Structures are given as structure tokens and as C-alpha cells.
Amino acid sequence: MISSFFLPGPLMAVYYATKAYVLSFTEALENELKDTNITISALCPGPTKTGFSDRANLSSSKLFESGALHVEDVAKVGYEQFMRGKTIIILGAKVATMLPRFSPRKLITKVVRSMQEVK
């Protein structure tokens, strides 16, 4: 599974970039608020079965056919991890979050595009 928080997103560039912004913003706020009683978390699931995937025409993409999370499971795990004070909550294949660090950016972009293209 691919998490759009950590990768470039051809065919959905603004969506992916916005999620990367949210992740960076969350990490910065967490640092700024470290001496307060405020907890902040970014929930970073892989593909999740919601109405969004249908509206975005992604349900028949390789991305969703490779396995999508159930929204109830995402919410439950996200809440549990938030209550434990975890800042970055990753659900799905965590290895995908490491790919950009060790792979050429052009290769990652090609792979993400191929996963998002509708058959």
C-alpha cells in the first residue's frame, strides 16, 4: 500500500502535496507545543475504502485493488494511537514511507502513477 503523505502523486498532485503539507505542519506544531498539554497527530493511512475513492474513480485502480483499509479500522487505530500521544500514525505498509529515501524520485513517481491509473 502507498501512503500519499510520503510520495509524489501524479494524477492527483495537489491532493498528495496537501497531505505532505499536513504532515510537515503537524511535525512542526508538535515541536512547538511540546511543553504544553496539547497533543497533535497526523493520521497517515494507506488507501482507505471511503466515498472519496469512488468519487475520484480510484476503486478500480491498482492502488485500491492491491488492498484498501476499512474506514472503521483506520478510525479505531488512529484514535488509540492518538490517545497514546503518537505524533505520526502510519497504517498500512510502512515500507512505502521509506521508498522515497532510497529510490530515485523519477522511479517513485512512475510507480505511483501506474498504481493510480484506472484500468
PyMOL commands that set and color helices and strands:
alter all, ss='L'
color gray80, all
select helices_A, chain A and resi 13-32+51-55+62-65+71-83+95-102+105-116
alter helices_A, ss='H'
color red, helices_A
select strands_A, chain A and resi 42-44+48-49+69-70+88-90
alter strands_A, ss='S'
color yellow, strands_A
deselect
rebuild
show_as cartoon
